[in-house]
Amino acid sequence: MDTFMTHVQSILSSVMLTQTDAMKQASEVLANTLVASRKVYIFGTGHSHMLAEEAFYRAGGLKDIIPILESGLMLHEGGPKSTKLERLEGYASVLLDTYQVVRGDVLIVASNSGINAVPVEMALGAKERGATVITITNLKQSMQEPPRHSSHMKVYEIAEIVIDNCGVVGDASVYVDDL
């Protein structure tokens, strides 16, 4: 537990040391968007969808924060299904049309790897519609993995604002000998 907590504190310190400017820039864009009565959409697949849920329907929260929660892209219907769907090209345009993301809105794309088709297409499609794209991603992971979209792009290459979560590569940050 001590090793884990020390590691988490190290990651949080890295975020504060390296991502403050990006977070301030994002906060200004978000504030201006909400003052202009535009919408802020938040999207993620797999575990990343939890960021969208966390911002939505909070006591004292903002009404113009809209999560894009697509059931098949979340894990409660099964990890293998979610994995296949997040790599499916063409899926994002349906979501962008359904939620009516337009010019002046913001789309926050949470994607740890930033390489799968749906997050990439969400960023590309939102940008084409005139929305500002912000991503929260793991640059170390994203930069070492090949893209899985035919554009050969990754989410961090599309977004206007990139916030690096300063995470490690993979899902585990603490290793236990003999496990």
Rosetta constraint file for C-alpha pairs under 8 A:
AtomPair CA 1 CA 5 HARMONIC 6.16 0.50
AtomPair CA 2 CA 6 HARMONIC 6.04 0.50
AtomPair CA 3 CA 7 HARMONIC 6.15 0.50
AtomPair CA 3 CA 174 HARMONIC 7.18 0.50
AtomPair CA 4 CA 8 HARMONIC 6.18 0.50
AtomPair CA 4 CA 173 HARMONIC 7.54 0.50
AtomPair CA 4 CA 174 HARMONIC 6.12 0.50
AtomPair CA 5 CA 9 HARMONIC 6.11 0.50
AtomPair CA 6 CA 10 HARMONIC 6.18 0.50
AtomPair CA 7 CA 11 HARMONIC 6.32 0.50
AtomPair CA 7 CA 173 HARMONIC 7.50 0.50
AtomPair CA 7 CA 174 HARMONIC 7.79 0.50
AtomPair CA 8 CA 12 HARMONIC 6.21 0.50
AtomPair CA 9 CA 13 HARMONIC 6.08 0.50
AtomPair CA 10 CA 14 HARMONIC 6.21 0.50
AtomPair CA 11 CA 15 HARMONIC 6.25 0.50
AtomPair CA 11 CA 165 HARMONIC 7.87 0.50
AtomPair CA 11 CA 166 HARMONIC 6.05 0.50
AtomPair CA 11 CA 167 HARMONIC 6.60 0.50
AtomPair CA 12 CA 16 HARMONIC 6.28 0.50
AtomPair CA 13 CA 17 HARMONIC 6.08 0.50
AtomPair CA 14 CA 18 HARMONIC 5.94 0.50
AtomPair CA 14 CA 19 HARMONIC 7.84 0.50
AtomPair CA 14 CA 166 HARMONIC 6.51 0.50
AtomPair CA 15 CA 19 HARMONIC 5.18 0.50
AtomPair CA 15 CA 20 HARMONIC 7.30 0.50
AtomPair CA 15 CA 164 HARMONIC 7.22 0.50
AtomPair CA 15 CA 165 HARMONIC 6.31 0.50
AtomPair CA 15 CA 166 HARMONIC 6.06 0.50
AtomPair CA 16 CA 20 HARMONIC 5.63 0.50
AtomPair CA 19 CA 23 HARMONIC 6.09 0.50
AtomPair CA 19 CA 163 HARMONIC 6.20 0.50
AtomPair CA 19 CA 164 HARMONIC 6.71 0.50
AtomPair CA 20 CA 24 HARMONIC 6.07 0.50
AtomPair CA 21 CA 25 HARMONIC 6.12 0.50
AtomPair CA 22 CA 26 HARMONIC 6.07 0.50
AtomPair CA 22 CA 161 HARMONIC 6.47 0.50
AtomPair CA 22 CA 162 HARMONIC 6.59 0.50
AtomPair CA 22 CA 163 HARMONIC 5.91 0.50
AtomPair CA 23 CA 27 HARMONIC 6.07 0.50
AtomPair CA 23 CA 163 HARMONIC 6.70 0.50
AtomPair CA 24 CA 28 HARMONIC 6.27 0.50
AtomPair CA 25 CA 29 HARMONIC 6.36 0.50
AtomPair CA 25 CA 161 HARMONIC 7.51 0.50
AtomPair CA 26 CA 30 HARMONIC 6.07 0.50
AtomPair CA 26 CA 134 HARMONIC 7.12 0.50
AtomPair CA 26 CA 161 HARMONIC 6.65 0.50
AtomPair CA 27 CA 31 HARMONIC 6.00 0.50
AtomPair CA 28 CA 32 HARMONIC 6.08 0.50
AtomPair CA 29 CA 33 HARMONIC 6.05 0.50
AtomPair CA 30 CA 34 HARMONIC 6.22 0.50
AtomPair CA 30 CA 40 HARMONIC 7.21 0.50
AtomPair CA 30 CA 106 HARMONIC 7.26 0.50
AtomPair CA 31 CA 35 HARMONIC 6.10 0.50
AtomPair CA 32 CA 36 HARMONIC 6.11 0.50
AtomPair CA 33 CA 37 HARMONIC 6.53 0.50
AtomPair CA 33 CA 38 HARMONIC 5.33 0.50
AtomPair CA 33 CA 39 HARMONIC 6.88 0.50
AtomPair CA 33 CA 40 HARMONIC 7.38 0.50
AtomPair CA 33 CA 104 HARMONIC 6.88 0.50
AtomPair CA 33 CA 105 HARMONIC 6.56 0.50
AtomPair CA 33 CA 106 HARMONIC 7.18 0.50
AtomPair CA 34 CA 38 HARMONIC 5.45 0.50
AtomPair CA 34 CA 39 HARMONIC 6.57 0.50
AtomPair CA 34 CA 40 HARMONIC 7.46 0.50
AtomPair CA 34 CA 64 HARMONIC 7.05 0.50
AtomPair CA 37 CA 64 HARMONIC 7.87 0.50
AtomPair CA 38 CA 64 HARMONIC 7.32 0.50
AtomPair CA 38 CA 104 HARMONIC 6.23 0.50
AtomPair CA 38 CA 105 HARMONIC 5.35 0.50
AtomPair CA 39 CA 64 HARMONIC 5.17 0.50
AtomPair CA 39 CA 65 HARMONIC 6.40 0.50
AtomPair CA 39 CA 66 HARMONIC 7.14 0.50
AtomPair CA 39 CA 104 HARMONIC 7.88 0.50
AtomPair CA 39 CA 105 HARMONIC 5.00 0.50
AtomPair CA 39 CA 106 HARMONIC 6.47 0.50
AtomPair CA 40 CA 64 HARMONIC 6.15 0.50
AtomPair CA 40 CA 65 HARMONIC 4.96 0.50
AtomPair CA 40 CA 66 HARMONIC 6.05 0.50
AtomPair CA 40 CA 105 HARMONIC 5.89 0.50
AtomPair CA 40 CA 106 HARMONIC 4.76 0.50
AtomPair CA 40 CA 107 HARMONIC 5.94 0.50
AtomPair CA 40 CA 108 HARMONIC 7.47 0.50
AtomPair CA 41 CA 65 HARMONIC 5.96 0.50
AtomPair CA 41 CA 66 HARMONIC 4.70 0.50
AtomPair CA 41 CA 67 HARMONIC 5.57 0.50
AtomPair CA 41 CA 68 HARMONIC 6.63 0.50
AtomPair CA 41 CA 101 HARMONIC 7.90 0.50
AtomPair CA 41 CA 105 HARMONIC 7.65 0.50
AtomPair CA 41 CA 106 HARMONIC 6.07 0.50
AtomPair CA 41 CA 107 HARMONIC 4.70 0.50
AtomPair CA 41 CA 108 HARMONIC 6.11 0.50
AtomPair CA 42 CA 51 HARMONIC 7.56 0.50
AtomPair CA 42 CA 52 HARMONIC 5.00 0.50
AtomPair CA 42 CA 65 HARMONIC 7.47 0.50
AtomPair CA 42 CA 66 HARMONIC 6.30 0.50
AtomPair CA 42 CA 67 HARMONIC 4.83 0.50
AtomPair CA 42 CA 68 HARMONIC 5.96 0.50
AtomPair CA 42 CA 107 HARMONIC 5.75 0.50
AtomPair CA 42 CA 108 HARMONIC 4.67 0.50
AtomPair CA 42 CA 109 HARMONIC 6.11 0.50
AtomPair CA 42 CA 110 HARMONIC 7.48 0.50
AtomPair CA 43 CA 48 HARMONIC 7.80 0.50
AtomPair CA 43 CA 49 HARMONIC 6.09 0.50
AtomPair CA 43 CA 51 HARMONIC 7.80 0.50
AtomPair CA 43 CA 52 HARMONIC 5.78 0.50
AtomPair CA 43 CA 67 HARMONIC 6.17 0.50
AtomPair CA 43 CA 68 HARMONIC 5.10 0.50
AtomPair CA 43 CA 69 HARMONIC 6.93 0.50
AtomPair CA 43 CA 107 HARMONIC 7.35 0.50
AtomPair CA 43 CA 108 HARMONIC 6.17 0.50
AtomPair CA 43 CA 109 HARMONIC 5.04 0.50
AtomPair CA 43 CA 110 HARMONIC 6.07 0.50
AtomPair CA 44 CA 48 HARMONIC 4.62 0.50
AtomPair CA 44 CA 49 HARMONIC 4.02 0.50
AtomPair CA 44 CA 50 HARMONIC 7.45 0.50
AtomPair CA 44 CA 51 HARMONIC 7.31 0.50
AtomPair CA 44 CA 52 HARMONIC 6.88 0.50
AtomPair CA 44 CA 68 HARMONIC 7.74 0.50
AtomPair CA 44 CA 69 HARMONIC 7.84 0.50
AtomPair CA 44 CA 109 HARMONIC 5.86 0.50
AtomPair CA 44 CA 110 HARMONIC 4.82 0.50
AtomPair CA 44 CA 111 HARMONIC 5.95 0.50
AtomPair CA 44 CA 119 HARMONIC 7.02 0.50
AtomPair CA 45 CA 49 HARMONIC 5.02 0.50
AtomPair CA 45 CA 73 HARMONIC 5.18 0.50
AtomPair CA 45 CA 74 HARMONIC 5.80 0.50
AtomPair CA 45 CA 82 HARMONIC 7.63 0.50
AtomPair CA 45 CA 86 HARMONIC 6.64 0.50
AtomPair CA 45 CA 110 HARMONIC 7.79 0.50
AtomPair CA 45 CA 111 HARMONIC 7.13 0.50
AtomPair CA 45 CA 119 HARMONIC 7.49 0.50
AtomPair CA 46 CA 73 HARMONIC 5.99 0.50
AtomPair CA 46 CA 74 HARMONIC 4.77 0.50
AtomPair CA 46 CA 75 HARMONIC 5.49 0.50
AtomPair CA 46 CA 79 HARMONIC 7.69 0.50
AtomPair CA 46 CA 82 HARMONIC 6.53 0.50
AtomPair CA 46 CA 83 HARMONIC 7.53 0.50
AtomPair CA 47 CA 74 HARMONIC 7.11 0.50
AtomPair CA 47 CA 75 HARMONIC 7.15 0.50
AtomPair CA 48 CA 52 HARMONIC 7.74 0.50
AtomPair CA 48 CA 110 HARMONIC 5.58 0.50
AtomPair CA 48 CA 111 HARMONIC 5.88 0.50
AtomPair CA 48 CA 112 HARMONIC 7.05 0.50
AtomPair CA 49 CA 53 HARMONIC 6.64 0.50
AtomPair CA 49 CA 69 HARMONIC 6.90 0.50
AtomPair CA 49 CA 74 HARMONIC 6.68 0.50
AtomPair CA 49 CA 110 HARMONIC 7.23 0.50
AtomPair CA 50 CA 54 HARMONIC 6.03 0.50
AtomPair CA 51 CA 55 HARMONIC 6.52 0.50
AtomPair CA 51 CA 110 HARMONIC 7.07 0.50
AtomPair CA 52 CA 56 HARMONIC 6.46 0.50
AtomPair CA 52 CA 66 HARMONIC 7.87 0.50
AtomPair CA 52 CA 67 HARMONIC 4.99 0.50
AtomPair CA 52 CA 68 HARMONIC 7.08 0.50
AtomPair CA 52 CA 69 HARMONIC 7.46 0.50
AtomPair CA 53 CA 67 HARMONIC 6.43 0.50
AtomPair CA 53 CA 69 HARMONIC 7.84 0.50
AtomPair CA 54 CA 58 HARMONIC 7.71 0.50
AtomPair CA 55 CA 61 HARMONIC 7.78 0.50
AtomPair CA 55 CA 65 HARMONIC 7.05 0.50
AtomPair CA 55 CA 67 HARMONIC 7.69 0.50
AtomPair CA 56 CA 61 HARMONIC 7.42 0.50
AtomPair CA 56 CA 65 HARMONIC 6.22 0.50
AtomPair CA 56 CA 66 HARMONIC 6.57 0.50
AtomPair CA 56 CA 67 HARMONIC 6.31 0.50
AtomPair CA 57 CA 61 HARMONIC 6.31 0.50
AtomPair CA 57 CA 62 HARMONIC 7.70 0.50
AtomPair CA 57 CA 63 HARMONIC 7.57 0.50
AtomPair CA 58 CA 62 HARMONIC 7.70 0.50
AtomPair CA 68 CA 95 HARMONIC 7.72 0.50
AtomPair CA 68 CA 99 HARMONIC 7.56 0.50
AtomPair CA 69 CA 73 HARMONIC 7.87 0.50
AtomPair CA 69 CA 74 HARMONIC 7.64 0.50
AtomPair CA 70 CA 74 HARMONIC 6.68 0.50
AtomPair CA 71 CA 76 HARMONIC 7.85 0.50
AtomPair CA 71 CA 77 HARMONIC 7.43 0.50
AtomPair CA 72 CA 77 HARMONIC 6.48 0.50
AtomPair CA 72 CA 81 HARMONIC 7.04 0.50
AtomPair CA 72 CA 82 HARMONIC 5.73 0.50
AtomPair CA 72 CA 85 HARMONIC 7.05 0.50
AtomPair CA 73 CA 81 HARMONIC 7.74 0.50
AtomPair CA 73 CA 82 HARMONIC 4.60 0.50
AtomPair CA 73 CA 83 HARMONIC 7.50 0.50
AtomPair CA 73 CA 85 HARMONIC 6.26 0.50
AtomPair CA 73 CA 86 HARMONIC 6.18 0.50
AtomPair CA 74 CA 78 HARMONIC 7.96 0.50
AtomPair CA 74 CA 79 HARMONIC 7.93 0.50
AtomPair CA 74 CA 82 HARMONIC 5.97 0.50
AtomPair CA 75 CA 79 HARMONIC 5.16 0.50
AtomPair CA 75 CA 82 HARMONIC 6.03 0.50
AtomPair CA 77 CA 81 HARMONIC 7.09 0.50
AtomPair CA 77 CA 82 HARMONIC 7.42 0.50
AtomPair CA 78 CA 82 HARMONIC 6.35 0.50
AtomPair CA 79 CA 83 HARMONIC 6.03 0.50
AtomPair CA 80 CA 84 HARMONIC 6.25 0.50
AtomPair CA 81 CA 85 HARMONIC 6.19 0.50
AtomPair CA 82 CA 86 HARMONIC 6.07 0.50
AtomPair CA 83 CA 87 HARMONIC 6.60 0.50
AtomPair CA 84 CA 88 HARMONIC 6.59 0.50
AtomPair CA 85 CA 91 HARMONIC 7.85 0.50
AtomPair CA 85 CA 118 HARMONIC 7.91 0.50
AtomPair CA 86 CA 116 HARMONIC 6.14 0.50
AtomPair CA 86 CA 117 HARMONIC 6.17 0.50
AtomPair CA 86 CA 118 HARMONIC 5.15 0.50
AtomPair CA 86 CA 119 HARMONIC 7.46 0.50
AtomPair CA 87 CA 116 HARMONIC 5.21 0.50
AtomPair CA 87 CA 117 HARMONIC 4.69 0.50
AtomPair CA 87 CA 118 HARMONIC 6.12 0.50
AtomPair CA 87 CA 148 HARMONIC 6.96 0.50
AtomPair CA 87 CA 149 HARMONIC 7.70 0.50
AtomPair CA 88 CA 117 HARMONIC 5.95 0.50
AtomPair CA 88 CA 118 HARMONIC 6.51 0.50
AtomPair CA 89 CA 117 HARMONIC 5.49 0.50
AtomPair CA 89 CA 118 HARMONIC 6.41 0.50
AtomPair CA 89 CA 121 HARMONIC 7.52 0.50
AtomPair CA 89 CA 149 HARMONIC 7.28 0.50
AtomPair CA 90 CA 94 HARMONIC 7.40 0.50
AtomPair CA 90 CA 118 HARMONIC 7.62 0.50
AtomPair CA 90 CA 121 HARMONIC 7.66 0.50
AtomPair CA 91 CA 95 HARMONIC 6.93 0.50
AtomPair CA 91 CA 118 HARMONIC 6.33 0.50
AtomPair CA 92 CA 96 HARMONIC 6.18 0.50
AtomPair CA 92 CA 118 HARMONIC 5.35 0.50
AtomPair CA 92 CA 119 HARMONIC 7.54 0.50
AtomPair CA 92 CA 121 HARMONIC 5.66 0.50
AtomPair CA 92 CA 122 HARMONIC 5.31 0.50
AtomPair CA 92 CA 125 HARMONIC 7.61 0.50
AtomPair CA 93 CA 97 HARMONIC 6.06 0.50
AtomPair CA 93 CA 121 HARMONIC 7.37 0.50
AtomPair CA 93 CA 122 HARMONIC 7.23 0.50
AtomPair CA 93 CA 125 HARMONIC 6.73 0.50
AtomPair CA 94 CA 98 HARMONIC 6.02 0.50
AtomPair CA 95 CA 99 HARMONIC 6.08 0.50
AtomPair CA 96 CA 100 HARMONIC 5.77 0.50
AtomPair CA 96 CA 101 HARMONIC 5.62 0.50
AtomPair CA 96 CA 122 HARMONIC 7.11 0.50
AtomPair CA 96 CA 125 HARMONIC 7.18 0.50
AtomPair CA 96 CA 126 HARMONIC 7.13 0.50
AtomPair CA 97 CA 101 HARMONIC 6.89 0.50
AtomPair CA 101 CA 105 HARMONIC 6.51 0.50
AtomPair CA 101 CA 107 HARMONIC 7.93 0.50
AtomPair CA 101 CA 126 HARMONIC 6.54 0.50
AtomPair CA 101 CA 129 HARMONIC 7.05 0.50
AtomPair CA 101 CA 131 HARMONIC 7.06 0.50
AtomPair CA 102 CA 126 HARMONIC 7.27 0.50
AtomPair CA 102 CA 129 HARMONIC 5.29 0.50
AtomPair CA 102 CA 130 HARMONIC 6.03 0.50
AtomPair CA 102 CA 131 HARMONIC 5.82 0.50
AtomPair CA 103 CA 129 HARMONIC 5.67 0.50
AtomPair CA 103 CA 130 HARMONIC 3.92 0.50
AtomPair CA 103 CA 131 HARMONIC 4.74 0.50
AtomPair CA 104 CA 130 HARMONIC 6.42 0.50
AtomPair CA 104 CA 131 HARMONIC 5.34 0.50
AtomPair CA 104 CA 132 HARMONIC 7.12 0.50
AtomPair CA 105 CA 130 HARMONIC 7.63 0.50
AtomPair CA 105 CA 131 HARMONIC 4.80 0.50
AtomPair CA 105 CA 132 HARMONIC 6.42 0.50
AtomPair CA 106 CA 131 HARMONIC 5.23 0.50
AtomPair CA 106 CA 132 HARMONIC 4.69 0.50
AtomPair CA 106 CA 133 HARMONIC 5.88 0.50
AtomPair CA 106 CA 134 HARMONIC 7.37 0.50
AtomPair CA 107 CA 123 HARMONIC 7.54 0.50
AtomPair CA 107 CA 126 HARMONIC 6.81 0.50
AtomPair CA 107 CA 131 HARMONIC 6.69 0.50
AtomPair CA 107 CA 132 HARMONIC 6.24 0.50
AtomPair CA 107 CA 133 HARMONIC 5.00 0.50
AtomPair CA 107 CA 134 HARMONIC 6.27 0.50
AtomPair CA 108 CA 133 HARMONIC 5.90 0.50
AtomPair CA 108 CA 134 HARMONIC 4.67 0.50
AtomPair CA 108 CA 135 HARMONIC 5.45 0.50
AtomPair CA 108 CA 136 HARMONIC 7.44 0.50
AtomPair CA 109 CA 119 HARMONIC 6.66 0.50
AtomPair CA 109 CA 122 HARMONIC 7.56 0.50
AtomPair CA 109 CA 123 HARMONIC 6.96 0.50
AtomPair CA 109 CA 133 HARMONIC 7.25 0.50
AtomPair CA 109 CA 134 HARMONIC 6.25 0.50
AtomPair CA 109 CA 135 HARMONIC 4.70 0.50
AtomPair CA 109 CA 136 HARMONIC 6.42 0.50
AtomPair CA 109 CA 155 HARMONIC 7.92 0.50
AtomPair CA 110 CA 119 HARMONIC 7.98 0.50
AtomPair CA 110 CA 135 HARMONIC 5.68 0.50
AtomPair CA 110 CA 136 HARMONIC 4.84 0.50
AtomPair CA 110 CA 137 HARMONIC 6.18 0.50
AtomPair CA 111 CA 119 HARMONIC 6.82 0.50
AtomPair CA 111 CA 135 HARMONIC 7.30 0.50
AtomPair CA 111 CA 136 HARMONIC 6.37 0.50
AtomPair CA 111 CA 137 HARMONIC 5.19 0.50
AtomPair CA 111 CA 138 HARMONIC 7.67 0.50
AtomPair CA 111 CA 155 HARMONIC 7.77 0.50
AtomPair CA 112 CA 136 HARMONIC 7.26 0.50
AtomPair CA 112 CA 137 HARMONIC 4.50 0.50
AtomPair CA 112 CA 138 HARMONIC 4.96 0.50
AtomPair CA 112 CA 141 HARMONIC 7.41 0.50
AtomPair CA 112 CA 142 HARMONIC 7.43 0.50
AtomPair CA 113 CA 137 HARMONIC 6.50 0.50
AtomPair CA 113 CA 138 HARMONIC 6.07 0.50
AtomPair CA 113 CA 139 HARMONIC 7.63 0.50
AtomPair CA 113 CA 141 HARMONIC 5.65 0.50
AtomPair CA 113 CA 142 HARMONIC 4.71 0.50
AtomPair CA 113 CA 145 HARMONIC 7.67 0.50
AtomPair CA 114 CA 119 HARMONIC 6.72 0.50
AtomPair CA 114 CA 120 HARMONIC 6.93 0.50
AtomPair CA 114 CA 137 HARMONIC 6.39 0.50
AtomPair CA 114 CA 138 HARMONIC 7.67 0.50
AtomPair CA 114 CA 142 HARMONIC 5.73 0.50
AtomPair CA 114 CA 154 HARMONIC 5.44 0.50
AtomPair CA 114 CA 155 HARMONIC 4.90 0.50
AtomPair CA 114 CA 156 HARMONIC 6.77 0.50
AtomPair CA 115 CA 119 HARMONIC 7.47 0.50
AtomPair CA 115 CA 120 HARMONIC 6.73 0.50
AtomPair CA 115 CA 142 HARMONIC 6.58 0.50
AtomPair CA 115 CA 145 HARMONIC 7.33 0.50
AtomPair CA 115 CA 146 HARMONIC 7.06 0.50
AtomPair CA 115 CA 147 HARMONIC 4.66 0.50
AtomPair CA 115 CA 148 HARMONIC 5.55 0.50
AtomPair CA 115 CA 149 HARMONIC 7.14 0.50
AtomPair CA 115 CA 153 HARMONIC 7.48 0.50
AtomPair CA 115 CA 154 HARMONIC 5.03 0.50
AtomPair CA 115 CA 155 HARMONIC 6.67 0.50
AtomPair CA 116 CA 120 HARMONIC 6.28 0.50
AtomPair CA 116 CA 147 HARMONIC 6.77 0.50
AtomPair CA 116 CA 148 HARMONIC 5.12 0.50
AtomPair CA 116 CA 149 HARMONIC 6.33 0.50
AtomPair CA 116 CA 154 HARMONIC 7.82 0.50
AtomPair CA 117 CA 121 HARMONIC 5.94 0.50
AtomPair CA 117 CA 148 HARMONIC 5.89 0.50
AtomPair CA 117 CA 149 HARMONIC 4.77 0.50
AtomPair CA 118 CA 122 HARMONIC 5.96 0.50
AtomPair CA 119 CA 123 HARMONIC 6.30 0.50
AtomPair CA 119 CA 155 HARMONIC 6.74 0.50
AtomPair CA 120 CA 124 HARMONIC 6.20 0.50
AtomPair CA 120 CA 149 HARMONIC 7.14 0.50
AtomPair CA 120 CA 153 HARMONIC 7.10 0.50
AtomPair CA 120 CA 154 HARMONIC 6.00 0.50
AtomPair CA 120 CA 155 HARMONIC 5.08 0.50
AtomPair CA 120 CA 158 HARMONIC 7.87 0.50
AtomPair CA 121 CA 125 HARMONIC 5.67 0.50
AtomPair CA 122 CA 126 HARMONIC 5.94 0.50
AtomPair CA 123 CA 127 HARMONIC 6.12 0.50
AtomPair CA 123 CA 133 HARMONIC 6.18 0.50
AtomPair CA 123 CA 155 HARMONIC 6.47 0.50
AtomPair CA 123 CA 158 HARMONIC 6.41 0.50
AtomPair CA 123 CA 159 HARMONIC 6.66 0.50
AtomPair CA 124 CA 128 HARMONIC 6.19 0.50
AtomPair CA 124 CA 158 HARMONIC 6.61 0.50
AtomPair CA 125 CA 129 HARMONIC 6.25 0.50
AtomPair CA 126 CA 130 HARMONIC 6.44 0.50
AtomPair CA 126 CA 131 HARMONIC 5.23 0.50
AtomPair CA 126 CA 132 HARMONIC 7.23 0.50
AtomPair CA 126 CA 133 HARMONIC 6.92 0.50
AtomPair CA 127 CA 131 HARMONIC 5.14 0.50
AtomPair CA 127 CA 132 HARMONIC 6.20 0.50
AtomPair CA 127 CA 133 HARMONIC 6.49 0.50
AtomPair CA 132 CA 159 HARMONIC 7.64 0.50
AtomPair CA 132 CA 160 HARMONIC 6.69 0.50
AtomPair CA 133 CA 158 HARMONIC 7.66 0.50
AtomPair CA 133 CA 159 HARMONIC 4.80 0.50
AtomPair CA 133 CA 160 HARMONIC 5.61 0.50
AtomPair CA 133 CA 161 HARMONIC 6.72 0.50
AtomPair CA 134 CA 159 HARMONIC 5.38 0.50
AtomPair CA 134 CA 160 HARMONIC 6.03 0.50
AtomPair CA 134 CA 161 HARMONIC 4.72 0.50
AtomPair CA 134 CA 162 HARMONIC 5.96 0.50
AtomPair CA 134 CA 163 HARMONIC 7.65 0.50
AtomPair CA 135 CA 155 HARMONIC 7.06 0.50
AtomPair CA 135 CA 156 HARMONIC 6.58 0.50
AtomPair CA 135 CA 159 HARMONIC 6.09 0.50
AtomPair CA 135 CA 161 HARMONIC 6.39 0.50
AtomPair CA 135 CA 162 HARMONIC 5.06 0.50
AtomPair CA 135 CA 163 HARMONIC 6.03 0.50
AtomPair CA 136 CA 162 HARMONIC 6.22 0.50
AtomPair CA 136 CA 163 HARMONIC 4.76 0.50
AtomPair CA 136 CA 164 HARMONIC 5.90 0.50
AtomPair CA 136 CA 165 HARMONIC 6.48 0.50
AtomPair CA 137 CA 142 HARMONIC 7.66 0.50
AtomPair CA 137 CA 156 HARMONIC 7.31 0.50
AtomPair CA 137 CA 162 HARMONIC 7.37 0.50
AtomPair CA 137 CA 163 HARMONIC 6.35 0.50
AtomPair CA 137 CA 164 HARMONIC 5.17 0.50
AtomPair CA 137 CA 165 HARMONIC 5.74 0.50
AtomPair CA 138 CA 142 HARMONIC 6.06 0.50
AtomPair CA 138 CA 164 HARMONIC 5.31 0.50
AtomPair CA 138 CA 165 HARMONIC 5.26 0.50
AtomPair CA 138 CA 166 HARMONIC 5.84 0.50
AtomPair CA 138 CA 167 HARMONIC 5.67 0.50
AtomPair CA 138 CA 168 HARMONIC 7.61 0.50
AtomPair CA 139 CA 143 HARMONIC 5.78 0.50
AtomPair CA 139 CA 156 HARMONIC 7.68 0.50
AtomPair CA 139 CA 164 HARMONIC 5.78 0.50
AtomPair CA 139 CA 165 HARMONIC 7.64 0.50
AtomPair CA 139 CA 166 HARMONIC 7.08 0.50
AtomPair CA 140 CA 144 HARMONIC 6.57 0.50
AtomPair CA 140 CA 166 HARMONIC 7.32 0.50
AtomPair CA 140 CA 167 HARMONIC 7.34 0.50
AtomPair CA 140 CA 168 HARMONIC 6.99 0.50
AtomPair CA 140 CA 169 HARMONIC 6.59 0.50
AtomPair CA 141 CA 145 HARMONIC 6.44 0.50
AtomPair CA 141 CA 167 HARMONIC 7.90 0.50
AtomPair CA 141 CA 168 HARMONIC 7.00 0.50
AtomPair CA 141 CA 169 HARMONIC 4.91 0.50
AtomPair CA 141 CA 170 HARMONIC 7.35 0.50
AtomPair CA 142 CA 146 HARMONIC 7.90 0.50
AtomPair CA 142 CA 154 HARMONIC 7.39 0.50
AtomPair CA 147 CA 152 HARMONIC 5.48 0.50
AtomPair CA 147 CA 153 HARMONIC 6.09 0.50
AtomPair CA 147 CA 154 HARMONIC 5.97 0.50
AtomPair CA 148 CA 152 HARMONIC 7.03 0.50
AtomPair CA 149 CA 153 HARMONIC 6.69 0.50
AtomPair CA 149 CA 154 HARMONIC 7.96 0.50
AtomPair CA 153 CA 157 HARMONIC 6.44 0.50
AtomPair CA 153 CA 158 HARMONIC 7.48 0.50
AtomPair CA 154 CA 158 HARMONIC 6.90 0.50
AtomPair CA 155 CA 159 HARMONIC 6.27 0.50
AtomPair CA 156 CA 162 HARMONIC 6.02 0.50
AtomPair CA 168 CA 172 HARMONIC 7.72 0.50
AtomPair CA 168 CA 173 HARMONIC 6.35 0.50
AtomPair CA 175 CA 179 HARMONIC 7.83 0.50
